[in-house]
Every structure is written in C-alpha cells, then in structure tokens.
Amino acid sequence: MTKKLINAPEDFVDEVVDGILLAHGDRLRSASDDARALVRAHPTAGAVGIVTGGGSGHLPLFLGYVGEGLCTGVAIGNVFSSPSSAQIAAATRASDSGAGVLYLYGNYGGDVYNFDLAADLVEPDGIRTRTVLGSDDVASAPADAARSRRGVAGIFFAYKIAGAAAERGDDLDAVAELAQRAVDRTGTMGVGLSPTVLPTTGKASFELADGQMEVGIGIHGEPGRRTGAVAAADAVADELVDAIVADRGIGTGARVAVLVNGMGATPLEELYVLSRRTRQRLDALGAVVHRTYVGEFATSLEMVGASISIIVLDDELAALLDAPADSPFFAQRGPAPAAALREARPDARSTATEKTATEKDAVESAPDAPEAPGATSTGPGADDATARAAARLSALLPEVLPRWAAHADELRDLDAALGDGDLGITVASGARAILDAIGDRDLGDPSQQMLAAGEAFATANPSTFAALVGGGMLAAAASLRGVADLDRRVVAAALGAAADRIADRGGAARGDKTVLDALLPSIEALENAADDADALAAMRVAAWDGVRTTTQLVSQRGRAAWVGERSAGRADPGATAYARLLDAVAEAQEQPGVEAQEKQEHEEEQA
C-alpha cells in the first residue's frame, strides 16, 4: 500500500491550494470563490496578462509559475483533470489590465476545450485573448505533426520568455509570437522508472514491471516510445538528448538552454548526473549551452523519472530567458536586458492599450447582429411571447434532465470502453447543474436560460464532452436572442449553431464517429418534418440511425481515436448521449404537466 500524507482524498487539491495561499498570501491571491483561480497579488499595471492552467499533481507546474516575469494567473483543476471554463474565466478577468490576455498551457484536449470556452465567456467583457499551446514532447508525435504533441516540462521556457516580454511592455500579439517561437524551438523527452499513485484511488496510474523503464513517458504516465530494462544514467541521457537533437536539428554553433527536470521522486543528485552527461553530449556536438536549469519544474506526484528539455535560442529569446523572474516556486536574478529592449520599442505598452481601446470602441459601435429566425424586437406582445417561450423551457427541463441523467451508467460503460469513462458523471452532474442554475435565477427569455445552462453544463464536470457541448449551448444561446417563440425554425437554427461550434472546436466532421453523427441528422429531420407533431419522432429516428450507422466505423476524434481499430463495433458514447437526450424529451412531453403547459400556451397565443 502506498503511503501518502493526505487527509480526505477529495479534499486534497483544495487543501494544497489553501496551504499555498497561507504560505504565500503576500504574492498570490484567490480570484474565485472556490480558490481554484489564483493571480499575482501585485501585477504589473498595463501589461499583457498571461493565464495558464491544468490539472493538479504537477507542482511547480502550473501555479508555481505565477509571479513577476512569468504568468499573471492560473486555473487549477483536480489531479490530472482540466480546470473548468468558469475557473479559467475568473483567472482571465482578474489578469486583464486592458492589454489583453495570453492563454499559455499544455496541449491536452480537456484543457483546450475549456480554455476556448473561457475565451467565449470573457469576450463580452471586451477582453481580447490569444492562445499558445505547449507541445514540446518529441515522443508523442512525429516532427511533421509537432503542433499535436503533448505539452510537458519544456513549457517552462515559454513561461519565462513570454513573461519577460509582457513585463517589458510588449503588446499581446508580440507576446504571443514570442511564446510560440519558444514552443516551436523546444523539445523534451522523459523517462519513467515507476508509476504515480492517484490520491483519489490509491492505485498506480500505470503498470511498470520491476527493473523496467518507460522511455518517452508523458507526465500523466502516457506510454512512450519503448519499454525496456533500466539502463545506466549516461545511456538514458544519451537516448533522450539524441532524440531531441535529431528532432530539433541541433548542430554545431547552435545556442541552447537546457532543463533537466525531476518527475517528483528522483533525487537531485541523480538529476545532476543526467545534467553532466547532457552537457557532455551537447559540447561534443559543438552546441553552445547558454544556460542550464536543474530541479523539479514539472512533476507527476511521486513518479520516479526525469525529463530533458532543450530550446534553441536566438538573441531575443536569450535576452528574455536571462531576464529576472520571481514566484514562490521559481526565482532568477541577473541582468535585465528587457530595459534596454524597451528603449528600442518605447511605445509598446501604450500601443497595446490604444489597440485594445480601439477594439472595444469597434465592438461598442458595431451594428446589431442579424436577428435569429422567429426573433422580434418591437411591439407590446414581444415580451409576453418571449416569457411564454421561457416558461415552456422551465416546465420542460425538470422533466427532461432527470430522465437523461438516468442513463448515466449506460453512458459510463460505453465511454469506459473507448475513453476515460467519465461521460456518465458528466451527463448526470451537468443535468443537475443546469436545474440548479436555472432554478436559482429569474431568467425571462430562452437565450438567458440557454446561456446559464451552457455555463452550468460546461463547468459541472469539466470534461471534453462538457466543454464541447457547453460551448455549443453558448452558441445556441446567441442564436436565441430576441426570439418570441420556440418554433421549428428557431430550434433548428439553435441546434445548427451548437453543431457548428462543436465541429469548429472539436475539429470533427460528419462520419468521424462523434456526437455530430447523431446531432446533424436530427437537425435535418427537424427541418424536413411534415409538421410539429412529427418533428421530434423524426429527430429521434435520425439520431439513432446516426448512432447505428457509425458503430462499425473507427473513431477519428477524441480519446476514442486513440484505441484505433478497437473502436469499431462500439457505439459512439457522445452520439448515444444525444440520442438519449431526445428520448428524454419525448418521454417528458408525454407527461400531463408538460402537455397542460403547452395547451395553455397555445390558447394564450390564439387569444
């Protein structure tokens, strides 16, 4: 049995954050009620904000890099789980000082979808965002697909360089460009000698036999390039360095910086043994080592192992890397070349502020968006019609959502075969969160109801499905602005907006074996139905046909795609979840209370 110094496992992350705030409250402060969004206590006024985030279990990644010359804010998820879009949005709002915010985080699906959704949430506040993804793990994808790689310890270089650029007054586009340049020039490769143990389960995150090592391992224990017998330190360092050198094209005269990182339970002495060999290897190549960092920069709880990261520097990146930085977990003294560079671009900060103000003026002076089908903005009856549409949704949702949540076990089992098994809890917790959100607020129109529902669903259990569907609901909410009735055209337009957003954010298309394979046919059935009475039945048939016709296909997107041919013959969990939602709507509409509500609305409309 693994021994851990914890209390209740479910309180682990919150107690970690509480301990950090108590120890470092002079430098960090909470920006959300749940204390899962932290920001600098004293940020640099007028500077571009930098927000990072990800799952817990990796200290000092991610929140350890909130400080002067580094990041401005962080959103903190559960162990190895994405933070919610609401937590990211809270960190974003608290990090923005008028110059915009850079999102800089690791390339993991749940994080990507939740950061994208957070950008949607803060956009109405006039906050401009840009995104750069850490993708430095050379073992996770070939060089021609480098942007799809995992983000691991090498993101440290991007934090350091982007943070220094923001500190000297660069505008958002310049900070984003430098962060991307750092990512593109960085390669990392790791080795694991033992698994990590999750606090919530007490079980190892992966299996590794005695005397074996995993070369190319990810920071969550993802499989690497090979499993083999534990080798001597020099041989391990050679394999890691040679892989990075070949991938990044490092040769004679290249100026580089090196990061030798412990995974959580590797003695510092062993890291210096690896650092020694790394330097010897690079010297033999004729590369020039500008700076070396050794220690724990991105861990995986108590995993035994290490990683090596190398960044190829140019003059500007080297100057920014050398700039001072200070956080509770990382500090660096030295010259401040940023001061000299600021003289070369004295108006950088004022330019950023002026650009942001101009963008806000453009938003405020822009013409209103085209109205949705069925929308009306004038006339004394408009408010009454909108209120009736809202009342219809309010009556329907308490009947629909519990019925949908009742399928949680079925969806969990489907998802466990193809993904991580969290779809059941995502649907069940999301359904409860929607009811809580709508029940606690006086929402008088369907757009506001859908907006609240989307935010609630996305944040209840911030999985990939939650972020994608929650984002789709936000898009649907925008299409419902000003509607006076939830007729077929309006509902079809809202579902279409949701489908477009899901396709855009998830990169999926029809036939990829995703939720879209049930959603898109159902929209077509709704648009083509003979009348309202037949519409829902036609949608259900079309959705289930979409599930069945894609069952034999190989999944092309999401975690299900990782299992390859093994996904063939299994129904897609997301498509099934949507089909089950339509089943729940049909069952709810058969209830006397809902039928009475709809009859009353019809009589009022006729009057």
C-alpha positions as CSV (number, residue, x, y, z in Angstrom):
1,M,0.0,0.0,0.0
2,T,1.3,3.4,-0.9
3,K,1.7,5.9,1.9
4,K,0.6,9.5,1.4
5,L,0.5,12.5,3.7
6,I,-3.1,13.5,2.9
7,N,-6.4,13.8,4.6
8,A,-9.6,13.0,2.8
9,P,-8.7,12.4,-0.9
10,E,-11.5,14.5,-2.2
11,D,-10.1,17.5,-0.3
12,F,-6.5,17.1,-1.5
13,V,-6.4,19.8,-4.1
14,D,-8.3,22.4,-2.1
15,E,-6.0,21.8,0.9
16,V,-2.9,22.2,-1.3
17,V,-4.2,25.5,-2.6
18,D,-5.2,26.6,0.9
19,G,-1.7,25.8,2.1
20,I,-0.1,27.7,-0.7
21,L,-2.2,30.8,-0.1
22,L,-1.5,30.7,3.6
23,A,2.2,30.5,2.9
24,H,2.4,32.9,0.1
25,G,-0.5,35.3,0.5
26,D,1.7,38.3,0.1
27,R,2.4,37.2,-3.5
28,L,-0.7,35.3,-4.6
29,R,-4.4,35.9,-4.1
30,S,-7.6,34.0,-5.0
31,A,-9.7,35.3,-7.9
32,S,-12.7,32.9,-7.5
33,D,-15.0,31.7,-4.7
34,D,-13.6,28.2,-4.8
35,A,-9.9,29.4,-4.8
36,R,-9.2,27.5,-8.0
37,A,-8.2,30.7,-9.8
38,L,-5.1,32.4,-8.5
39,V,-3.4,35.6,-9.7
40,R,-0.4,37.7,-8.8
41,A,-1.1,39.9,-5.7
42,H,0.7,42.8,-7.3
43,P,0.7,42.5,-11.1
44,T,2.4,45.0,-13.4
45,A,-0.1,47.7,-14.4
46,G,-0.9,47.9,-18.1
47,A,0.9,44.7,-19.0
48,V,-0.4,41.8,-21.1
49,G,-1.8,39.2,-18.8
50,I,-0.7,35.5,-19.1
51,V,-3.0,32.8,-17.8
52,T,-2.1,29.2,-17.6
53,G,-3.7,26.2,-16.0
54,G,-4.2,22.4,-16.0
55,G,-4.6,19.5,-13.6
56,S,-3.1,19.3,-10.2
57,G,-0.3,16.9,-9.4
58,H,2.4,18.6,-11.3
59,L,3.9,21.2,-8.9
60,P,5.5,23.5,-9.6
61,L,3.6,23.3,-12.9
62,F,1.2,25.2,-13.3
63,L,0.6,27.5,-10.4
64,G,4.3,27.7,-9.5
65,Y,4.9,30.0,-12.4
66,V,2.6,32.8,-11.4
67,G,4.8,35.7,-10.5
68,E,6.9,38.6,-11.7
69,G,8.3,38.0,-15.2
70,L,6.2,34.9,-15.5
71,C,2.4,34.3,-15.6
72,T,-0.2,36.5,-14.2
73,G,-2.9,33.9,-13.3
74,V,-3.7,30.2,-13.2
75,A,-6.7,28.0,-13.1
76,I,-6.3,24.8,-11.1
77,G,-8.1,21.5,-11.9
78,N,-8.4,18.3,-9.9
79,V,-5.5,15.8,-10.1
80,F,-4.7,15.2,-13.8
81,S,-8.0,16.9,-14.8
82,S,-8.7,20.2,-16.6
83,P,-9.9,23.3,-14.7
84,S,-13.4,24.4,-15.6
85,S,-14.1,27.2,-18.1
86,A,-15.5,29.3,-15.2
87,Q,-12.3,29.0,-13.2
88,I,-10.3,29.9,-16.3
89,A,-12.6,32.9,-17.0
90,A,-12.2,34.1,-13.4
91,A,-8.4,34.0,-13.7
92,T,-8.7,35.8,-17.1
93,R,-10.8,38.6,-15.7
94,A,-8.5,39.1,-12.8
95,S,-5.4,39.1,-15.0
96,D,-6.6,41.6,-17.6
97,S,-5.4,45.1,-17.2
98,G,-6.6,46.4,-20.6
99,A,-3.8,44.9,-22.8
100,G,-5.4,41.5,-23.3
101,V,-4.6,38.0,-22.1
102,L,-2.4,35.2,-23.5
103,Y,-3.6,31.7,-22.8
104,L,-0.4,29.6,-22.4
105,Y,-0.9,25.9,-21.4
106,G,-0.2,22.3,-22.3
107,N,-1.8,20.7,-25.4
108,Y,-4.4,18.4,-23.8
109,G,-7.9,18.0,-25.1
110,G,-9.9,18.9,-22.0
111,D,-7.7,22.0,-21.4
112,V,-8.0,23.2,-25.0
113,Y,-11.8,23.0,-25.0
114,N,-12.2,24.6,-21.6
115,F,-9.8,27.5,-22.4
116,D,-11.6,28.0,-25.7
117,L,-14.9,28.2,-23.8
118,A,-13.4,30.6,-21.3
119,A,-12.5,32.9,-24.2
120,D,-16.1,32.9,-25.2
121,L,-17.2,33.7,-21.6
122,V,-14.9,36.8,-21.3
123,E,-15.3,38.1,-24.9
124,P,-18.5,40.1,-23.9
125,D,-16.4,41.8,-21.3
126,G,-14.1,43.2,-24.0
127,I,-11.2,41.0,-23.1
128,R,-9.1,40.0,-26.1
129,T,-7.3,36.6,-25.8
130,R,-4.7,34.7,-27.8
131,T,-3.7,31.1,-27.3
132,V,-0.3,29.3,-27.5
133,L,-0.1,25.6,-26.7
134,G,2.9,24.0,-25.1
135,S,3.7,21.0,-27.4
136,D,7.3,20.0,-26.7
137,D,7.1,16.2,-26.1
138,V,9.0,14.8,-29.1
139,A,8.0,11.3,-28.2
140,S,4.3,11.9,-28.6
141,A,4.1,12.7,-32.3
142,P,6.5,13.0,-35.3
143,A,8.1,16.3,-36.3
144,D,5.6,16.9,-39.1
145,A,2.8,16.8,-36.6
146,A,4.6,18.8,-33.9
147,R,1.6,21.0,-33.1
148,S,-0.3,17.9,-31.9
149,R,2.4,16.9,-29.4
150,R,1.8,16.9,-25.6
151,G,3.0,19.8,-23.5
152,V,5.4,18.8,-20.8
153,A,8.3,20.4,-18.9
154,G,9.6,22.5,-21.8
155,I,6.7,24.9,-21.4
156,F,8.8,26.4,-18.7
157,F,10.9,28.2,-21.4
158,A,7.7,29.6,-22.9
159,Y,6.5,30.9,-19.5
160,K,9.9,32.6,-18.9
161,I,10.2,34.2,-22.3
162,A,6.6,35.3,-22.6
163,G,6.5,36.6,-19.1
164,A,9.7,38.7,-19.6
165,A,8.2,40.1,-22.9
166,A,5.0,41.1,-21.1
167,E,7.0,42.7,-18.3
168,R,8.9,44.9,-20.7
169,G,5.6,46.1,-22.2
170,D,5.2,44.1,-25.4
171,D,1.7,44.0,-26.8
172,L,-0.5,40.9,-26.9
173,D,0.4,39.9,-30.4
174,A,4.2,40.3,-29.7
175,V,4.0,38.3,-26.5
176,A,2.0,35.5,-28.3
177,E,4.6,35.4,-31.1
178,L,7.5,35.1,-28.7
179,A,5.7,32.3,-26.8
180,Q,5.0,30.4,-30.0
181,R,8.6,30.9,-31.1
182,A,9.8,29.4,-27.8
183,V,7.4,26.4,-28.1
184,D,8.5,25.8,-31.7
185,R,12.2,25.8,-30.7
186,T,11.8,23.4,-27.7
187,G,12.0,19.7,-27.5
188,T,11.5,17.4,-24.4
189,M,11.8,13.7,-23.8
190,G,11.3,11.9,-20.5
191,V,11.8,8.5,-18.8
192,G,9.8,6.9,-16.1
193,L,11.0,4.4,-13.6
194,S,7.9,4.0,-11.5
195,P,4.2,5.0,-11.7
196,T,2.4,7.7,-9.8
197,V,-0.4,6.9,-7.4
198,L,-3.6,8.9,-7.6
199,P,-4.8,10.3,-4.2
200,T,-8.5,9.6,-5.0
201,T,-8.0,5.9,-5.9
202,G,-4.8,4.9,-4.1
203,K,-3.8,3.0,-7.2
204,A,-1.0,3.3,-9.7
205,S,-1.7,5.3,-12.8
206,F,0.0,2.7,-15.0
207,E,1.9,-0.5,-14.6
208,L,5.7,-0.9,-15.0
209,A,7.4,-4.1,-14.0
210,D,10.4,-4.2,-11.7
211,G,13.6,-3.4,-13.4
212,Q,11.8,-1.7,-16.4
213,M,11.7,1.9,-17.6
214,E,9.4,3.7,-20.0
215,V,11.3,5.9,-22.4
216,G,9.3,8.8,-23.8
217,I,6.7,8.7,-21.0
218,G,4.2,11.6,-20.6
219,I,3.6,13.5,-17.3
220,H,0.4,11.5,-16.7
221,G,2.1,8.2,-17.4
222,E,1.1,8.1,-21.1
223,P,3.1,5.4,-22.9
224,G,6.3,6.4,-24.6
225,R,8.4,5.1,-27.4
226,R,9.6,1.9,-25.7
227,T,9.7,-0.1,-22.5
228,G,13.0,-1.7,-21.6
229,A,15.4,-2.6,-18.9
230,V,16.6,0.2,-16.7
231,A,19.9,1.5,-18.1
232,A,22.8,3.5,-16.7
233,A,22.3,7.2,-16.4
234,D,24.6,8.1,-19.3
235,A,22.9,5.7,-21.6
236,V,19.5,7.2,-20.7
237,A,20.7,10.8,-21.1
238,D,22.2,9.9,-24.5
239,E,18.9,8.4,-25.7
240,L,16.9,11.4,-24.6
241,V,19.3,14.1,-25.8
242,D,19.9,12.4,-29.2
243,A,16.1,12.2,-29.8
244,I,15.7,15.9,-29.1
245,V,18.8,16.9,-31.1
246,A,17.6,14.9,-34.2
247,D,14.1,16.4,-33.9
248,R,15.1,20.0,-33.4
249,G,18.1,19.8,-35.8
250,I,20.6,21.0,-33.2
251,G,24.2,21.1,-34.5
252,T,27.5,22.9,-34.4
253,G,27.1,26.6,-33.3
254,A,23.6,26.3,-32.1
255,R,23.0,28.3,-28.9
256,V,20.8,26.3,-26.5
257,A,19.4,26.3,-23.0
258,V,18.8,23.0,-21.1
259,L,16.3,22.0,-18.5
260,V,16.9,18.7,-16.5
261,N,13.6,18.0,-14.7
262,G,12.7,15.6,-11.9
263,M,9.3,13.9,-12.2
264,G,8.6,14.1,-8.4
265,A,10.7,11.4,-6.6
266,T,14.1,11.5,-8.3
267,P,16.9,12.7,-6.1
268,L,18.5,15.9,-7.1
269,E,21.9,14.2,-7.2
270,E,20.7,11.9,-10.0
271,L,19.4,14.9,-11.9
272,Y,22.9,16.4,-11.8
273,V,24.3,13.1,-13.1
274,L,21.9,13.5,-16.1
275,S,22.8,17.2,-16.5
276,R,26.5,16.3,-16.6
277,R,26.0,13.9,-19.4
278,T,23.7,16.2,-21.3
279,R,26.3,18.9,-21.3
280,Q,29.0,16.5,-22.5
281,R,26.8,15.4,-25.3
282,L,25.9,18.9,-26.4
283,D,29.6,20.0,-26.2
284,A,30.6,17.1,-28.4
285,L,28.1,18.3,-31.0
286,G,29.6,21.8,-31.0
287,A,26.4,23.4,-29.5
288,V,26.8,26.3,-27.1
289,V,25.0,25.9,-23.8
290,H,23.8,29.4,-22.8
291,R,22.1,28.4,-19.5
292,T,21.2,25.2,-17.6
293,Y,18.3,24.6,-15.2
294,V,18.3,21.5,-12.9
295,G,15.5,20.6,-10.5
296,E,11.8,19.9,-10.3
297,F,9.9,22.0,-12.9
298,A,7.0,19.7,-13.9
299,T,6.3,16.7,-11.8
300,S,3.8,13.8,-11.7
301,L,3.2,13.4,-7.9
302,E,5.7,10.8,-6.8
303,M,6.8,9.4,-10.1
304,V,10.4,8.3,-10.3
305,G,11.9,9.6,-13.5
306,A,13.2,12.6,-15.3
307,S,13.0,14.6,-18.5
308,I,15.4,16.7,-20.5
309,S,14.3,19.8,-22.4
310,I,16.4,21.8,-24.9
311,I,15.4,25.1,-26.5
312,V,17.3,26.6,-29.5
313,L,17.8,30.3,-28.8
314,D,18.2,33.4,-30.9
315,D,19.4,36.7,-29.5
316,E,16.0,38.0,-28.4
317,L,14.9,34.7,-26.8
318,A,18.2,34.5,-24.9
319,A,17.8,38.0,-23.5
320,L,14.3,37.3,-22.4
321,L,15.3,34.0,-20.8
322,D,18.0,35.8,-18.8
323,A,15.6,38.4,-17.5
324,P,14.7,38.4,-13.8
325,A,11.7,36.4,-12.5
326,D,10.2,35.8,-9.2
327,S,7.5,33.5,-7.9
328,P,7.0,31.4,-4.7
329,F,8.4,28.4,-6.6
330,F,11.0,29.9,-9.0
331,A,13.3,32.9,-8.8
332,Q,16.1,34.1,-11.1
333,R,18.4,37.0,-10.6
334,G,20.7,38.5,-13.2
335,P,20.8,41.3,-15.8
336,A,17.6,42.8,-17.0
337,P,18.1,43.1,-20.8
338,A,14.4,44.0,-21.1
339,A,15.2,47.6,-20.0
340,A,17.5,48.1,-23.0
341,L,15.0,46.4,-25.3
342,R,12.2,48.7,-24.0
343,E,14.1,51.7,-25.3
344,A,14.0,50.2,-28.8
345,R,10.2,50.0,-28.6
346,P,9.2,52.7,-26.1
347,D,5.6,52.9,-27.2
348,A,4.9,49.1,-27.0
349,R,2.7,49.3,-23.9
350,S,0.8,52.4,-25.0
351,T,0.3,50.8,-28.4
352,A,-1.2,47.8,-26.7
353,T,-3.6,49.9,-24.6
354,E,-4.6,52.0,-27.6
355,K,-5.2,48.9,-29.7
356,T,-7.4,47.4,-27.0
357,A,-9.4,50.6,-26.7
358,T,-9.9,50.8,-30.4
359,E,-11.1,47.2,-30.5
360,K,-13.6,47.9,-27.7
361,D,-14.9,51.0,-29.5
362,A,-15.4,48.9,-32.6
363,V,-17.4,46.4,-30.6
364,E,-19.5,49.0,-29.0
365,S,-20.2,50.9,-32.2
366,A,-20.8,47.8,-34.3
367,P,-24.3,47.3,-35.7
368,D,-26.5,44.7,-34.0
369,A,-26.2,41.2,-35.1
370,P,-28.8,39.8,-37.5
371,E,-31.9,38.6,-35.7
372,A,-32.5,34.9,-35.4
373,P,-35.4,33.2,-37.2
374,G,-38.6,34.0,-35.4
375,A,-37.0,36.9,-33.5
376,T,-38.8,40.1,-32.8
377,S,-37.7,43.2,-31.0
378,T,-40.6,45.5,-31.1
379,G,-44.3,45.5,-30.2
380,P,-46.1,45.1,-26.9
381,G,-46.6,41.3,-27.4
382,A,-42.9,40.5,-27.9
383,D,-42.1,40.3,-24.2
384,D,-45.2,38.2,-23.5
385,A,-44.3,35.7,-26.2
386,T,-40.7,35.5,-25.0
387,A,-41.9,35.0,-21.5
388,R,-44.1,32.1,-22.7
389,A,-41.2,30.5,-24.5
390,A,-39.1,30.8,-21.4
391,A,-41.9,29.3,-19.3
392,R,-42.2,26.4,-21.7
393,L,-38.5,25.6,-21.3
394,S,-38.8,26.0,-17.5
395,A,-41.6,23.4,-17.4
396,L,-39.8,21.0,-19.7
397,L,-36.3,20.9,-18.3
398,P,-37.2,19.4,-14.8
399,E,-38.9,16.6,-16.7
400,V,-36.2,16.0,-19.3
401,L,-33.0,16.3,-17.4
402,P,-33.5,13.7,-14.7
403,R,-34.6,11.2,-17.4
404,W,-31.4,12.0,-19.3
405,A,-29.3,11.6,-16.2
406,A,-30.9,8.2,-15.6
407,H,-28.8,6.9,-18.5
408,A,-25.5,7.7,-16.7
409,D,-24.5,4.1,-16.1
410,E,-25.1,3.2,-19.7
411,L,-23.0,6.2,-20.9
412,R,-20.2,5.5,-18.4
413,D,-19.9,1.9,-19.7
414,L,-19.8,3.0,-23.3
415,D,-17.2,5.6,-22.6
416,A,-15.1,3.3,-20.5
417,A,-14.7,1.0,-23.5
418,L,-13.5,3.9,-25.7
419,G,-12.3,6.7,-23.5
420,D,-11.9,7.5,-19.8
421,G,-15.4,6.6,-18.6
422,D,-16.4,10.0,-17.3
423,L,-19.3,10.6,-19.7
424,G,-21.9,9.2,-17.3
425,I,-20.9,11.6,-14.5
426,T,-20.6,14.4,-17.0
427,V,-24.2,14.0,-18.1
428,A,-25.5,13.4,-14.5
429,S,-23.7,16.2,-12.9
430,G,-24.3,18.5,-15.8
431,A,-28.1,17.8,-15.7
432,R,-28.2,18.7,-12.0
433,A,-26.1,21.8,-12.5
434,I,-28.5,23.1,-15.2
435,L,-31.5,22.6,-13.0
436,D,-29.7,24.4,-10.1
437,A,-28.6,27.3,-12.4
438,I,-32.0,27.9,-14.0
439,G,-34.0,27.3,-10.8
440,D,-31.9,29.8,-8.8
441,R,-32.2,32.7,-11.3
442,D,-35.0,34.8,-12.7
443,L,-34.4,34.2,-16.4
444,G,-37.1,35.6,-18.6
445,D,-36.1,34.6,-22.1
446,P,-34.7,31.4,-23.7
447,S,-31.4,33.0,-24.6
448,Q,-30.6,33.7,-21.0
449,Q,-31.8,30.2,-20.0
450,M,-29.5,28.6,-22.6
451,L,-26.6,30.7,-21.6
452,A,-27.0,29.7,-17.9
453,A,-27.4,26.1,-18.9
454,G,-24.3,26.1,-21.1
455,E,-22.1,27.6,-18.4
456,A,-23.5,25.2,-15.8
457,F,-23.1,22.1,-18.0
458,A,-19.5,23.0,-19.1
459,T,-18.3,23.6,-15.5
460,A,-20.1,20.8,-13.5
461,N,-17.6,18.1,-14.6
462,P,-15.2,19.9,-16.9
463,S,-14.6,17.0,-19.3
464,T,-14.0,17.3,-23.1
465,F,-17.7,16.4,-23.7
466,A,-18.8,19.0,-21.2
467,A,-16.7,21.7,-22.8
468,L,-17.7,20.9,-26.3
469,V,-21.4,20.6,-25.6
470,G,-21.4,23.6,-23.2
471,G,-19.7,25.7,-25.8
472,G,-22.4,24.5,-28.3
473,M,-25.1,25.6,-25.9
474,L,-23.5,29.1,-25.6
475,A,-23.6,29.3,-29.4
476,A,-27.2,28.2,-29.3
477,A,-27.9,30.9,-26.7
478,A,-26.6,33.6,-29.1
479,S,-28.9,32.4,-31.8
480,L,-31.9,32.6,-29.5
481,R,-31.5,36.3,-28.7
482,G,-34.8,38.1,-29.2
483,V,-36.9,35.0,-30.1
484,A,-40.6,35.2,-29.5
485,D,-41.4,31.6,-30.0
486,L,-39.6,28.2,-29.9
487,D,-40.9,27.0,-33.3
488,R,-39.2,24.5,-35.5
489,R,-37.1,27.1,-37.4
490,V,-35.8,28.7,-34.2
491,V,-34.9,25.3,-32.6
492,A,-33.3,24.1,-35.8
493,A,-31.2,27.3,-36.0
494,A,-30.1,27.0,-32.4
495,L,-29.1,23.3,-32.8
496,G,-27.3,24.3,-36.0
497,A,-25.3,26.9,-34.2
498,A,-24.5,24.4,-31.5
499,A,-23.3,21.9,-34.1
500,D,-21.2,24.5,-35.9
501,R,-19.5,25.4,-32.6
502,I,-18.8,21.8,-31.7
503,A,-17.4,21.0,-35.1
504,D,-15.2,24.1,-35.0
505,R,-13.8,23.5,-31.5
506,G,-13.5,19.7,-31.8
507,G,-12.2,19.6,-35.4
508,A,-14.8,16.9,-36.2
509,A,-16.9,16.3,-39.3
510,R,-19.8,14.0,-40.1
511,G,-18.6,10.4,-40.3
512,D,-15.8,10.9,-37.7
513,K,-17.9,9.0,-35.2
514,T,-18.8,11.7,-32.7
515,V,-21.9,13.4,-31.3
516,L,-22.2,15.2,-34.7
517,D,-23.3,11.9,-36.3
518,A,-26.5,12.0,-34.3
519,L,-26.9,15.8,-34.0
520,L,-26.6,16.7,-37.7
521,P,-29.1,14.1,-39.0
522,S,-31.6,15.2,-36.3
523,I,-31.4,18.8,-37.4
524,E,-32.1,17.8,-41.0
525,A,-35.1,15.7,-39.8
526,L,-36.4,18.7,-37.8
527,E,-36.1,21.0,-40.8
528,N,-37.8,18.5,-43.1
529,A,-40.6,17.2,-40.8
530,A,-44.1,17.5,-42.2
531,D,-45.4,19.2,-39.1
532,D,-44.6,19.9,-35.4
533,A,-46.3,16.7,-34.3
534,D,-44.0,14.6,-36.3
535,A,-40.8,16.6,-35.7
536,L,-39.5,15.0,-32.5
537,A,-40.2,11.5,-33.6
538,A,-38.3,12.1,-36.9
539,M,-35.4,13.6,-34.9
540,R,-35.2,10.5,-32.7
541,V,-35.2,8.1,-35.6
542,A,-32.5,10.2,-37.4
543,A,-30.3,10.4,-34.3
544,W,-30.4,6.7,-33.6
545,D,-29.8,5.9,-37.3
546,G,-26.6,8.1,-36.9
547,V,-25.5,6.1,-33.9
548,R,-26.1,2.7,-35.6
549,T,-24.6,3.6,-39.0
550,T,-21.3,4.8,-37.4
551,T,-21.0,1.9,-34.9
552,Q,-18.8,-0.2,-37.2
553,L,-16.6,2.8,-38.1
554,V,-13.2,3.5,-36.5
555,S,-13.4,6.6,-34.3
556,Q,-11.5,9.6,-35.7
557,R,-11.6,12.1,-32.9
558,G,-11.1,12.4,-29.2
559,R,-9.9,9.7,-26.8
560,A,-11.8,7.1,-28.7
561,A,-9.5,7.6,-31.7
562,W,-6.5,6.6,-29.5
563,V,-7.8,3.0,-29.4
564,G,-7.9,2.7,-33.2
565,E,-9.4,-0.4,-34.7
566,R,-10.7,-1.4,-31.3
567,S,-13.3,1.3,-31.5
568,A,-15.0,-0.4,-34.5
569,G,-18.2,-2.3,-33.4
570,R,-18.9,0.0,-30.4
571,A,-21.4,2.8,-30.4
572,D,-20.0,6.3,-30.0
573,P,-20.7,7.5,-26.4
574,G,-21.3,11.1,-27.4
575,A,-23.8,10.3,-30.2
576,T,-25.6,7.9,-27.9
577,A,-25.8,10.6,-25.2
578,Y,-27.5,13.0,-27.6
579,A,-29.9,10.3,-28.8
580,R,-30.8,9.6,-25.2
581,L,-31.5,13.3,-24.6
582,L,-34.1,13.2,-27.4
583,D,-35.6,10.1,-25.8
584,A,-35.9,12.0,-22.6
585,V,-37.6,14.9,-24.3
586,A,-40.1,12.6,-25.9
587,E,-40.8,10.9,-22.6
588,A,-41.2,14.2,-20.8
589,Q,-43.6,15.6,-23.4
590,E,-45.9,12.6,-22.7
591,Q,-46.3,13.8,-19.1
592,P,-49.6,15.5,-18.2
593,G,-48.0,18.6,-16.6
594,V,-46.0,19.4,-19.7
595,E,-49.0,18.8,-22.0
596,A,-51.1,21.1,-19.9
597,Q,-48.4,23.8,-20.1
598,E,-48.2,23.6,-23.9
599,K,-52.0,23.6,-24.2
600,Q,-52.2,26.7,-22.1
601,E,-49.5,28.4,-24.2
602,H,-51.4,27.5,-27.4
603,E,-54.6,29.0,-26.1
604,E,-52.9,32.2,-25.0
605,E,-51.3,32.6,-28.4
606,Q,-54.6,32.1,-30.1
607,A,-56.2,34.7,-27.8
